[in-house]
Amino acid sequence: MMKAAFPGSFDPPTSGHINIIRRAASIFEELVVVVAENRQKKYLFSAEERASMIAELVRDCKNVSVTVCDCLIVDFLKKLGIKLLVRGVRGLEDFSYEFEISMMNRTLDPEIETIFMTTDPEYFVIRSSSIKELASFNGNLHGMVPPLVAKALKEKYTGM
């Protein structure tokens, strides 16, 4: 059985993230979306909020599960018996960063493989950090995040 994991912070989950999840789910028999809880990062949404949003957005994908991880991804994957990571890349900057992370992961566990999936063109400029900034100014998020996420962002920034 070909299992893969798609780890990330997903703060917030974007339309690009959901696109990669759906495409990966169509390739692998099982896909585990791993919501990272990095102690060195400050998040807008809790890990549970991020995981809940993703689970709701892909509930129709029966082979996708969502979990939270607060340890090294290679250690977490070993516990789950997964040896394949899926990473989404938008361009060279993403690829360079993701390539370095994949080399570190292989150093920590040589059995871990990483597959890079390029984003669909309409999601090329979407970044979680930019979305948070735009949302903080009550900007139009149409097409960048699913409506569920747009609503959650509005609630975070305006309390409405």
Disulfide bonds with the S-S distance in Angstrom:
none
